[in-house]
Amino acid sequence: MFLNVHSISILFSITFLIVVIELVRKNKLLEQYSLLWIFMSIILLVLSSTPKIINTLAKWLDIKNPPSFLFLFGLVYLLIYNLHITTVVSKQSKKITRLAQEIALLKEEMENNKKI
């Protein structure tokens, strides 16, 4: 077997897809987040298995080494995904703060009712 960037990328994409599916199956990854990772691994699999697409896109973007397009694509995807996760964490942080405040108010109300 001749190892090159395309075959390593295909192997990585398949392995990554299997790992994501396994994490979902074991309930360690929510389905809503797994869809993005599955989508990413399928796109990488398609790009890796068809060098013609990579060569065309690399030429269009004036990238001298076409397999570098895969890494650029992965980096851009990770930046977008990181932004998405940051917005999710921000929303959850606001919700947690709001819940903590509501619990504190409920505790205070319960203590006031016990004193009466």
C-alpha positions in Angstrom: 0.0 0.0 0.0 1.4 3.3 -1.0 0.9 6.0 1.6 0.4 9.5 0.5 -1.5 12.5 1.7 -4.7 11.4 0.0 -4.7 7.9 1.4 -3.8 9.2 4.9 -6.7 11.7 4.7 -9.1 9.0 3.6 -8.0 6.8 6.5 -8.3 9.7 8.9 -11.7 10.7 7.7 -13.1 7.1 8.0 -11.6 6.7 11.5 -12.9 10.0 12.6 -16.4 9.2 11.3 -16.4 5.9 13.2 -15.2 7.6 16.4 -17.9 10.2 16.2 -20.6 7.6 15.6 -19.3 5.5 18.5 -19.3 8.5 20.8 -23.0 9.2 19.9 -23.8 5.5 20.4 -22.3 5.6 23.9 -24.2 8.8 24.7 -20.9 10.8 25.2 -21.7 13.2 22.4 -25.1 14.9 21.7 -26.6 14.3 18.3 -26.9 18.0 17.6 -23.1 18.4 17.9 -22.3 15.1 16.2 -24.1 16.2 13.0 -21.5 18.9 12.4 -18.6 16.4 13.0 -20.2 13.8 10.7 -20.8 16.4 8.1 -17.1 17.5 8.3 -15.7 14.0 8.1 -17.9 13.2 5.1 -16.7 16.3 3.3 -13.1 15.5 4.1 -13.7 11.9 2.9 -15.1 13.2 -0.4 -12.3 15.7 -0.9 -9.7 13.2 0.0 -11.0 10.5 -2.3 -11.2 12.9 -5.3 -7.9 14.6 -5.9 -9.4 16.3 -8.9 -11.6 18.4 -6.7 -8.8 19.3 -4.4 -6.5 20.2 -7.4 -9.2 22.4 -8.9 -10.0 24.2 -5.6 -6.3 24.6 -4.8 -5.7 26.1 -8.3 -8.7 28.4 -7.9 -7.3 29.6 -4.5 -3.8 29.8 -5.8 -2.5 27.2 -3.4 0.8 25.7 -4.6 0.5 22.3 -2.8 -3.1 21.0 -3.4 -3.2 18.7 -0.3 -2.6 21.8 1.8 -6.2 22.7 0.8 -7.4 19.9 3.1 -5.6 21.4 6.0 -6.8 24.9 5.2 -10.4 23.5 5.0 -10.0 21.8 8.3 -8.6 24.9 10.0 -11.4 27.1 8.7 -14.0 24.5 9.8 -12.4 24.4 13.3 -12.5 28.2 13.6 -16.2 28.2 12.6 -17.0 25.3 15.0 -15.1 27.0 17.8 -17.2 30.2 17.3 -20.3 28.1 17.3 -19.3 26.3 20.6 -18.4 29.6 22.1 -21.8 31.0 21.4 -23.4 27.9 22.9 -21.3 28.2 26.0 -22.2 31.9 26.3 -25.9 31.1 26.2 -25.5 28.3 28.7 -23.5 30.6 31.0 -26.3 33.2 31.0 -28.9 30.5 31.7 -26.9 29.1 34.6 -26.5 32.6 36.1 -30.2 33.2 35.7 -31.1 29.8 37.3 -28.7 30.4 40.2 -30.4 33.8 40.8 -33.8 32.2 40.7 -32.8 29.4 43.2 -31.4 32.1 45.5 -34.6 34.0 45.4 -36.6 30.8 46.0 -34.5 29.9 49.0 -34.9 33.3 50.4 -38.6 33.1 49.9 -38.8 29.7 51.6 -36.8 31.0 54.6 -39.1 34.0 54.9 -42.1 31.6 54.9 -40.6 29.4 57.6 -40.1 32.4 59.9 -43.7 33.4 59.6 
